[in-house]
């Protein structure tokens, strides 16, 4: 008897987004960055979705950021692409 495990990880991994955002903005550490709530947009036909959030540095610079999340398959974590942050 064979059973299949099917499913996708569709929730954002906020810790991974936090790390990549700090690197993108040019910060040395995630300790220098706080993030507002991550808002998930409408999912496309492959269940990918645009995520938006505010990122604030320790020096008070505020960025409006977005990234596209593609869900992981089975036990794989989601992947993120097209991260942009603008003042």
Biopython code that builds the backbone (N, CA, C, O; Angstrom):
import numpy as np
from Bio.PDB.StructureBuilder import StructureBuilder

atoms = [
    (1, "UNK", "N", (0.839, -1.169, 0.000)),
    (1, "UNK", "CA", (0.000, 0.000, 0.000)),
    (1, "UNK", "C", (0.889, 1.238, 0.000)),
    (1, "UNK", "O", (1.778, 1.376, 0.840)),
    (2, "UNK", "N", (0.645, 2.116, -0.929)),
    (2, "UNK", "CA", (1.440, 3.322, -1.055)),
    (2, "UNK", "C", (0.596, 4.527, -0.687)),
    (2, "UNK", "O", (-0.564, 4.638, -1.082)),
    (3, "UNK", "N", (1.191, 5.415, 0.064)),
    (3, "UNK", "CA", (0.480, 6.660, 0.375)),
    (3, "UNK", "C", (1.317, 7.829, -0.115)),
    (3, "UNK", "O", (2.547, 7.779, -0.100)),
    (4, "UNK", "N", (0.651, 8.858, -0.539)),
    (4, "UNK", "CA", (1.317, 10.052, -1.039)),
    (4, "UNK", "C", (1.132, 11.190, -0.060)),
    (4, "UNK", "O", (0.059, 11.367, 0.517)),
    (5, "UNK", "N", (2.181, 11.951, 0.117)),
    (5, "UNK", "CA", (2.113, 13.146, 0.939)),
    (5, "UNK", "C", (2.119, 14.328, -0.012)),
    (5, "UNK", "O", (3.119, 14.594, -0.679)),
    (6, "UNK", "N", (1.022, 15.023, -0.071)),
    (6, "UNK", "CA", (0.925, 16.159, -0.987)),
    (6, "UNK", "C", (0.547, 17.393, -0.199)),
    (6, "UNK", "O", (-0.210, 17.323, 0.769)),
    (7, "UNK", "N", (1.076, 18.511, -0.619)),
    (7, "UNK", "CA", (0.750, 19.764, 0.031)),
    (7, "UNK", "C", (1.818, 20.789, -0.263)),
    (7, "UNK", "O", (2.885, 20.473, -0.790)),
    (8, "UNK", "N", (1.516, 22.006, 0.082)),
    (8, "UNK", "CA", (2.429, 23.102, -0.157)),
    (8, "UNK", "C", (2.530, 23.955, 1.099)),
    (8, "UNK", "O", (1.555, 24.125, 1.830)),
    (9, "UNK", "N", (3.721, 24.487, 1.338)),
    (9, "UNK", "CA", (3.898, 25.448, 2.425)),
    (9, "UNK", "C", (3.510, 26.817, 1.879)),
    (9, "UNK", "O", (4.244, 27.394, 1.077)),
    (10, "UNK", "N", (2.373, 27.339, 2.303)),
    (10, "UNK", "CA", (1.874, 28.591, 1.721)),
    (10, "UNK", "C", (1.944, 29.768, 2.679)),
    (10, "UNK", "O", (1.526, 30.868, 2.317)),
    (11, "UNK", "N", (2.456, 29.578, 3.888)),
    (11, "UNK", "CA", (2.584, 30.686, 4.828)),
    (11, "UNK", "C", (3.967, 31.309, 4.702)),
    (11, "UNK", "O", (4.955, 30.597, 4.527)),
    (12, "UNK", "N", (4.043, 32.648, 4.790)),
    (12, "UNK", "CA", (5.344, 33.315, 4.680)),
    (12, "UNK", "C", (6.275, 32.939, 5.834)),
    (12, "UNK", "O", (5.833, 32.798, 6.974)),
    (13, "UNK", "N", (7.550, 32.779, 5.535)),
    (13, "UNK", "CA", (8.580, 32.560, 6.542)),
    (13, "UNK", "C", (9.159, 33.933, 6.880)),
    (13, "UNK", "O", (10.075, 34.413, 6.212)),
    (14, "UNK", "N", (8.619, 34.551, 7.916)),
    (14, "UNK", "CA", (8.968, 35.932, 8.245)),
    (14, "UNK", "C", (10.442, 36.058, 8.626)),
    (14, "UNK", "O", (11.061, 37.075, 8.312)),
    (15, "UNK", "N", (11.018, 35.074, 9.283)),
    (15, "UNK", "CA", (12.437, 35.146, 9.651)),
    (15, "UNK", "C", (13.331, 35.182, 8.415)),
    (15, "UNK", "O", (14.315, 35.922, 8.381)),
    (16, "UNK", "N", (12.995, 34.393, 7.408)),
    (16, "UNK", "CA", (13.777, 34.400, 6.169)),
    (16, "UNK", "C", (13.617, 35.740, 5.449)),
    (16, "UNK", "O", (14.597, 36.295, 4.951)),
    (17, "UNK", "N", (12.398, 36.260, 5.392)),
    (17, "UNK", "CA", (12.156, 37.557, 4.750)),
    (17, "UNK", "C", (12.924, 38.652, 5.486)),
    (17, "UNK", "O", (13.508, 39.531, 4.851)),
    (18, "UNK", "N", (12.929, 38.608, 6.811)),
    (18, "UNK", "CA", (13.637, 39.590, 7.640)),
    (18, "UNK", "C", (15.130, 39.599, 7.308)),
    (18, "UNK", "O", (15.724, 40.664, 7.145)),
    (19, "UNK", "N", (15.734, 38.416, 7.209)),
    (19, "UNK", "CA", (17.161, 38.294, 6.913)),
    (19, "UNK", "C", (17.491, 38.841, 5.526)),
    (19, "UNK", "O", (18.432, 39.619, 5.373)),
    (20, "UNK", "N", (16.729, 38.441, 4.526)),
    (20, "UNK", "CA", (16.990, 38.873, 3.151)),
    (20, "UNK", "C", (16.757, 40.380, 3.002)),
    (20, "UNK", "O", (17.485, 41.050, 2.270)),
    (21, "UNK", "N", (15.756, 40.906, 3.688)),
    (21, "UNK", "CA", (15.483, 42.344, 3.626)),
    (21, "UNK", "C", (16.647, 43.135, 4.214)),
    (21, "UNK", "O", (17.070, 44.134, 3.631)),
    (22, "UNK", "N", (17.168, 42.703, 5.356)),
    (22, "UNK", "CA", (18.316, 43.385, 5.969)),
    (22, "UNK", "C", (19.509, 43.392, 5.016)),
    (22, "UNK", "O", (20.189, 44.409, 4.881)),
    (23, "UNK", "N", (19.763, 42.274, 4.361)),
    (23, "UNK", "CA", (20.867, 42.190, 3.395)),
    (23, "UNK", "C", (20.624, 43.114, 2.204)),
    (23, "UNK", "O", (21.549, 43.784, 1.743)),
    (24, "UNK", "N", (19.393, 43.156, 1.704)),
    (24, "UNK", "CA", (19.055, 43.981, 0.545)),
    (24, "UNK", "C", (19.236, 45.466, 0.843)),
    (24, "UNK", "O", (19.733, 46.218, 0.005)),
    (25, "UNK", "N", (18.833, 45.880, 2.032)),
    (25, "UNK", "CA", (18.948, 47.293, 2.415)),
    (25, "UNK", "C", (20.403, 47.656, 2.707)),
    (25, "UNK", "O", (20.763, 48.833, 2.686)),
    (26, "UNK", "N", (21.242, 46.653, 2.980)),
    (26, "UNK", "CA", (22.658, 46.900, 3.231)),
    (26, "UNK", "C", (23.014, 46.955, 4.703)),
    (26, "UNK", "O", (24.014, 47.567, 5.079)),
    (27, "UNK", "N", (22.209, 46.326, 5.536)),
    (27, "UNK", "CA", (22.482, 46.314, 6.968)),
    (27, "UNK", "C", (23.371, 45.122, 7.319)),
    (27, "UNK", "O", (23.332, 44.083, 6.660)),
    (28, "UNK", "N", (24.170, 45.295, 8.366)),
    (28, "UNK", "CA", (25.085, 44.236, 8.788)),
    (28, "UNK", "C", (24.376, 43.128, 9.557)),
    (28, "UNK", "O", (24.851, 41.994, 9.604)),
    (29, "UNK", "N", (23.237, 43.463, 10.160)),
    (29, "UNK", "CA", (22.565, 42.490, 11.016)),
    (29, "UNK", "C", (21.060, 42.709, 10.984)),
    (29, "UNK", "O", (20.590, 43.820, 10.739)),
    (30, "UNK", "N", (20.314, 41.649, 11.232)),
    (30, "UNK", "CA", (18.859, 41.786, 11.335)),
    (30, "UNK", "C", (18.468, 42.540, 12.600)),
    (30, "UNK", "O", (17.334, 43.004, 12.717)),
    (31, "UNK", "N", (19.398, 42.666, 13.550)),
    (31, "UNK", "CA", (19.118, 43.436, 14.768)),
    (31, "UNK", "C", (18.875, 44.909, 14.458)),
    (31, "UNK", "O", (18.268, 45.617, 15.262)),
    (32, "UNK", "N", (19.340, 45.376, 13.306)),
    (32, "UNK", "CA", (19.185, 46.776, 12.915)),
    (32, "UNK", "C", (17.884, 47.034, 12.162)),
    (32, "UNK", "O", (17.681, 48.137, 11.656)),
    (33, "UNK", "N", (17.000, 46.043, 12.078)),
    (33, "UNK", "CA", (15.798, 46.156, 11.256)),
    (33, "UNK", "C", (14.573, 45.638, 11.999)),
    (33, "UNK", "O", (14.606, 44.569, 12.607)),
    (34, "UNK", "N", (13.496, 46.409, 11.940)),
    (34, "UNK", "CA", (12.202, 45.914, 12.410)),
    (34, "UNK", "C", (11.258, 45.918, 11.220)),
    (34, "UNK", "O", (11.350, 46.770, 10.336)),
    (35, "UNK", "N", (10.351, 44.951, 11.213)),
    (35, "UNK", "CA", (9.401, 44.829, 10.113)),
    (35, "UNK", "C", (7.989, 44.957, 10.630)),
    (35, "UNK", "O", (7.650, 44.466, 11.707)),
    (36, "UNK", "N", (7.162, 45.635, 9.831)),
    (36, "UNK", "CA", (5.738, 45.710, 10.134)),
    (36, "UNK", "C", (5.071, 44.421, 9.711)),
    (36, "UNK", "O", (5.741, 43.503, 9.238)),
    (37, "UNK", "N", (3.768, 44.339, 9.873)),
    (37, "UNK", "CA", (3.060, 43.118, 9.477)),
    (37, "UNK", "C", (3.243, 42.817, 7.987)),
    (37, "UNK", "O", (3.250, 43.723, 7.155)),
    (38, "UNK", "N", (3.389, 41.544, 7.672)),
    (38, "UNK", "CA", (3.504, 41.095, 6.284)),
    (38, "UNK", "C", (2.092, 40.826, 5.771)),
    (38, "UNK", "O", (1.349, 40.029, 6.344)),
    (39, "UNK", "N", (1.736, 41.509, 4.674)),
    (39, "UNK", "CA", (0.413, 41.346, 4.076)),
    (39, "UNK", "C", (0.538, 40.496, 2.820)),
    (39, "UNK", "O", (1.343, 40.789, 1.936)),
    (40, "UNK", "N", (-0.255, 39.455, 2.752)),
    (40, "UNK", "CA", (-0.228, 38.542, 1.604)),
    (40, "UNK", "C", (-1.323, 38.937, 0.627)),
    (40, "UNK", "O", (-2.496, 39.009, 0.995)),
    (41, "UNK", "N", (-0.938, 39.193, -0.625)),
    (41, "UNK", "CA", (-1.901, 39.548, -1.662)),
    (41, "UNK", "C", (-2.627, 38.326, -2.195)),
    (41, "UNK", "O", (-2.460, 37.212, -1.697)),
    (42, "UNK", "N", (-3.430, 38.558, -3.209)),
    (42, "UNK", "CA", (-4.206, 37.475, -3.823)),
    (42, "UNK", "C", (-3.269, 36.473, -4.489)),
    (42, "UNK", "O", (-2.303, 36.857, -5.148)),
    (43, "UNK", "N", (-3.561, 35.192, -4.314)),
    (43, "UNK", "CA", (-2.737, 34.135, -4.893)),
    (43, "UNK", "C", (-3.008, 33.995, -6.387)),
    (43, "UNK", "O", (-4.135, 34.172, -6.850)),
    (44, "UNK", "N", (-1.935, 33.669, -7.142)),
    (44, "UNK", "CA", (-2.107, 33.419, -8.569)),
    (44, "UNK", "C", (-2.472, 31.945, -8.788)),
    (44, "UNK", "O", (-2.707, 31.213, -7.827)),
    (45, "UNK", "N", (-2.516, 31.519, -10.036)),
    (45, "UNK", "CA", (-2.957, 30.154, -10.340)),
    (45, "UNK", "C", (-1.994, 29.086, -9.824)),
    (45, "UNK", "O", (-2.381, 27.922, -9.715)),
    (46, "UNK", "N", (-0.758, 29.448, -9.507)),
    (46, "UNK", "CA", (0.204, 28.495, -8.943)),
    (46, "UNK", "C", (0.334, 28.652, -7.430)),
    (46, "UNK", "O", (1.240, 28.083, -6.821)),
    (47, "UNK", "N", (-0.557, 29.409, -6.831)),
    (47, "UNK", "CA", (-0.631, 29.676, -5.398)),
    (47, "UNK", "C", (0.483, 30.608, -4.918)),
    (47, "UNK", "O", (0.667, 30.773, -3.712)),
    (48, "UNK", "N", (1.227, 31.216, -5.842)),
    (48, "UNK", "CA", (2.201, 32.233, -5.465)),
    (48, "UNK", "C", (1.474, 33.520, -5.123)),
    (48, "UNK", "O", (0.359, 33.749, -5.592)),
    (49, "UNK", "N", (2.101, 34.364, -4.305)),
    (49, "UNK", "CA", (1.443, 35.603, -3.895)),
    (49, "UNK", "C", (2.469, 36.698, -3.631)),
    (49, "UNK", "O", (3.603, 36.427, -3.236)),
    (50, "UNK", "N", (2.049, 37.937, -3.858)),
    (50, "UNK", "CA", (2.864, 39.104, -3.550)),
    (50, "UNK", "C", (2.727, 39.396, -2.058)),
    (50, "UNK", "O", (1.618, 39.426, -1.524)),
    (51, "UNK", "N", (3.864, 39.611, -1.388)),
    (51, "UNK", "CA", (3.870, 39.977, 0.023)),
    (51, "UNK", "C", (4.356, 41.412, 0.139)),
    (51, "UNK", "O", (5.329, 41.787, -0.516)),
    (52, "UNK", "N", (3.704, 42.213, 0.952)),
    (52, "UNK", "CA", (4.129, 43.590, 1.174)),
    (52, "UNK", "C", (4.301, 43.827, 2.668)),
    (52, "UNK", "O", (3.611, 43.226, 3.492)),
    (53, "UNK", "N", (5.245, 44.725, 3.003)),
    (53, "UNK", "CA", (5.511, 45.041, 4.405)),
    (53, "UNK", "C", (6.356, 46.301, 4.500)),
    (53, "UNK", "O", (6.980, 46.707, 3.519)),
    (54, "UNK", "N", (6.379, 46.921, 5.674)),
    (54, "UNK", "CA", (7.239, 48.069, 5.941)),
    (54, "UNK", "C", (8.434, 47.586, 6.738)),
    (54, "UNK", "O", (8.298, 46.760, 7.641)),
    (55, "UNK", "N", (9.603, 48.103, 6.402)),
    (55, "UNK", "CA", (10.829, 47.783, 7.124)),
    (55, "UNK", "C", (11.423, 49.091, 7.633)),
    (55, "UNK", "O", (11.551, 50.052, 6.874)),
    (56, "UNK", "N", (11.782, 49.132, 8.906)),
    (56, "UNK", "CA", (12.341, 50.332, 9.520)),
    (56, "UNK", "C", (13.709, 49.999, 10.104)),
    (56, "UNK", "O", (13.854, 49.033, 10.853)),
    (57, "UNK", "N", (14.719, 50.811, 9.753)),
    (57, "UNK", "CA", (16.059, 50.582, 10.281)),
    (57, "UNK", "C", (16.177, 51.196, 11.669)),
    (57, "UNK", "O", (15.333, 51.987, 12.089)),
    (58, "UNK", "N", (17.239, 50.817, 12.371)),
    (58, "UNK", "CA", (17.498, 51.351, 13.711)),
    (58, "UNK", "C", (17.706, 52.864, 13.672)),
    (58, "UNK", "O", (17.485, 53.544, 14.674)),
    (59, "UNK", "N", (18.127, 53.394, 12.527)),
    (59, "UNK", "CA", (18.328, 54.844, 12.384)),
    (59, "UNK", "C", (17.066, 55.564, 11.935)),
    (59, "UNK", "O", (17.098, 56.772, 11.700)),
    (60, "UNK", "N", (15.953, 54.844, 11.813)),
    (60, "UNK", "CA", (14.676, 55.469, 11.500)),
    (60, "UNK", "C", (14.306, 55.546, 10.030)),
    (60, "UNK", "O", (13.269, 56.118, 9.691)),
    (61, "UNK", "N", (15.123, 54.988, 9.146)),
    (61, "UNK", "CA", (14.756, 54.982, 7.727)),
    (61, "UNK", "C", (13.640, 53.966, 7.513)),
    (61, "UNK", "O", (13.717, 52.835, 7.992)),
    (62, "UNK", "N", (12.596, 54.383, 6.784)),
    (62, "UNK", "CA", (11.435, 53.519, 6.550)),
    (62, "UNK", "C", (11.386, 53.144, 5.070)),
    (62, "UNK", "O", (11.505, 54.007, 4.200)),
    (63, "UNK", "N", (11.211, 51.866, 4.795)),
    (63, "UNK", "CA", (11.136, 51.346, 3.436)),
    (63, "UNK", "C", (9.813, 50.614, 3.246)),
    (63, "UNK", "O", (9.346, 49.915, 4.145)),
    (64, "UNK", "N", (9.216, 50.781, 2.073)),
    (64, "UNK", "CA", (8.061, 49.975, 1.663)),
    (64, "UNK", "C", (8.620, 48.844, 0.818)),
    (64, "UNK", "O", (9.237, 49.082, -0.221)),
    (65, "UNK", "N", (8.406, 47.620, 1.261)),
    (65, "UNK", "CA", (9.020, 46.464, 0.606)),
    (65, "UNK", "C", (7.967, 45.502, 0.065)),
    (65, "UNK", "O", (6.836, 45.449, 0.546)),
    (66, "UNK", "N", (8.375, 44.749, -0.947)),
    (66, "UNK", "CA", (7.515, 43.686, -1.472)),
    (66, "UNK", "C", (8.397, 42.577, -2.027)),
    (66, "UNK", "O", (9.536, 42.806, -2.434)),
    (67, "UNK", "N", (7.849, 41.385, -2.034)),
    (67, "UNK", "CA", (8.524, 40.222, -2.597)),
    (67, "UNK", "C", (7.457, 39.255, -3.093)),
    (67, "UNK", "O", (6.314, 39.295, -2.638)),
    (68, "UNK", "N", (7.833, 38.396, -4.018)),
    (68, "UNK", "CA", (6.902, 37.398, -4.522)),
    (68, "UNK", "C", (7.241, 36.063, -3.879)),
    (68, "UNK", "O", (8.380, 35.602, -3.964)),
    (69, "UNK", "N", (6.263, 35.441, -3.240)),
    (69, "UNK", "CA", (6.459, 34.160, -2.567)),
    (69, "UNK", "C", (5.878, 33.034, -3.416)),
    (69, "UNK", "O", (4.712, 33.068, -3.809)),
    (70, "UNK", "N", (6.720, 32.029, -3.691)),
    (70, "UNK", "CA", (6.278, 30.813, -4.361)),
    (70, "UNK", "C", (6.274, 29.711, -3.311)),
    (70, "UNK", "O", (7.299, 29.482, -2.668)),
    (71, "UNK", "N", (5.156, 29.026, -3.118)),
    (71, "UNK", "CA", (5.093, 28.016, -2.061)),
    (71, "UNK", "C", (6.039, 26.852, -2.317)),
    (71, "UNK", "O", (6.324, 26.496, -3.461)),
    (72, "UNK", "N", (6.518, 26.269, -1.220)),
    (72, "UNK", "CA", (7.347, 25.079, -1.318)),
    (72, "UNK", "C", (6.477, 23.863, -1.583)),
    (72, "UNK", "O", (5.292, 23.848, -1.247)),
    (73, "UNK", "N", (7.064, 22.857, -2.178)),
    (73, "UNK", "CA", (6.331, 21.618, -2.454)),
    (73, "UNK", "C", (6.714, 20.592, -1.391)),
    (73, "UNK", "O", (7.888, 20.426, -1.061)),
    (74, "UNK", "N", (5.721, 19.924, -0.875)),
    (74, "UNK", "CA", (5.878, 18.934, 0.187)),
    (74, "UNK", "C", (6.525, 19.586, 1.403)),
    (74, "UNK", "O", (5.917, 20.464, 2.015)),
    (75, "UNK", "N", (7.717, 19.192, 1.765)),
    (75, "UNK", "CA", (8.344, 19.710, 2.978)),
    (75, "UNK", "C", (9.306, 20.859, 2.714)),
    (75, "UNK", "O", (9.967, 21.333, 3.639)),
    (76, "UNK", "N", (9.396, 21.310, 1.479)),
    (76, "UNK", "CA", (10.287, 22.414, 1.136)),
    (76, "UNK", "C", (9.698, 23.741, 1.614)),
    (76, "UNK", "O", (8.482, 23.926, 1.570)),
    (77, "UNK", "N", (10.551, 24.669, 2.073)),
    (77, "UNK", "CA", (10.044, 25.987, 2.470)),
    (77, "UNK", "C", (9.702, 26.820, 1.236)),
    (77, "UNK", "O", (10.171, 26.514, 0.139)),
    (78, "UNK", "N", (8.895, 27.863, 1.398)),
    (78, "UNK", "CA", (8.604, 28.734, 0.262)),
    (78, "UNK", "C", (9.865, 29.464, -0.197)),
    (78, "UNK", "O", (10.814, 29.626, 0.571)),
    (79, "UNK", "N", (9.865, 29.901, -1.456)),
    (79, "UNK", "CA", (10.975, 30.694, -1.979)),
    (79, "UNK", "C", (10.477, 32.097, -2.274)),
    (79, "UNK", "O", (9.285, 32.318, -2.488)),
    (80, "UNK", "N", (11.412, 33.042, -2.281)),
    (80, "UNK", "CA", (11.069, 34.449, -2.473)),
    (80, "UNK", "C", (11.887, 35.010, -3.625)),
    (80, "UNK", "O", (13.064, 34.684, -3.778)),
    (81, "UNK", "N", (11.263, 35.849, -4.428)),
    (81, "UNK", "CA", (11.950, 36.477, -5.549)),
    (81, "UNK", "C", (11.447, 37.907, -5.689)),
    (81, "UNK", "O", (10.426, 38.283, -5.113)),
    (82, "UNK", "N", (12.173, 38.685, -6.456)),
    (82, "UNK", "CA", (11.795, 40.072, -6.768)),
    (82, "UNK", "C", (11.619, 40.924, -5.510)),
    (82, "UNK", "O", (10.667, 41.700, -5.424)),
    (83, "UNK", "N", (12.511, 40.792, -4.544)),
    (83, "UNK", "CA", (12.429, 41.641, -3.354)),
    (83, "UNK", "C", (12.829, 43.058, -3.727)),
    (83, "UNK", "O", (13.917, 43.282, -4.258)),
    (84, "UNK", "N", (11.956, 44.008, -3.452)),
    (84, "UNK", "CA", (12.260, 45.418, -3.674)),
    (84, "UNK", "C", (11.886, 46.204, -2.431)),
    (84, "UNK", "O", (10.881, 45.921, -1.779)),
    (85, "UNK", "N", (12.707, 47.192, -2.113)),
    (85, "UNK", "CA", (12.432, 48.091, -0.992)),
    (85, "UNK", "C", (12.683, 49.515, -1.465)),
    (85, "UNK", "O", (13.767, 49.823, -1.961)),
    (86, "UNK", "N", (11.696, 50.378, -1.315)),
    (86, "UNK", "CA", (11.819, 51.773, -1.717)),
    (86, "UNK", "C", (11.487, 52.667, -0.536)),
    (86, "UNK", "O", (10.695, 52.309, 0.336)),
    (87, "UNK", "N", (12.109, 53.839, -0.528)),
    (87, "UNK", "CA", (11.843, 54.807, 0.545)),
    (87, "UNK", "C", (10.543, 55.509, 0.304)),
    (87, "UNK", "O", (10.145, 56.362, 1.098)),
]
sb = StructureBuilder()
sb.init_structure("model")
sb.init_model(0)
sb.init_chain("A")
sb.init_seg("    ")
for serial, (resi, resn, name, xyz) in enumerate(atoms, 1):
    if name == "N":
        sb.init_residue(resn, " ", resi, " ")
    sb.init_atom(name, np.array(xyz, "f"), 0.0, 1.0, " ", f" {name:<3s}", serial, name[0])
structure = sb.get_structure()
